[in-house]
Amino acid sequence: MDELISLVGNVGFPIAVSCYLLIRVEKRIIELTHCIQTLSANISHLS
């Protein structure tokens, strides 16, 4: 039982940090996708 608690303690922090960073990166990707779509629409209007 102590081994399981130790494993969760050691592995839980990196998993939590990874999830946090994944959520932050996902928001940035959504913003970048929107900007690229807007840029593409503006370029097509110029043509």
C-alpha positions, 0 to 999 in steps of 0.5 A: 500500500505504501508503494502505491501511495509513493507511486501516485505521489511521484507520478501524480505531479508530472501528470497534473503539470502535463494536463495543465500545459495541454489545456493552455496549449489547446487554447493557444492552438484554437486562437491561432486557428481562428487567426489563420482562418481570418487571415485566409479570408482576408487574403481571398478578398484581396484576390 
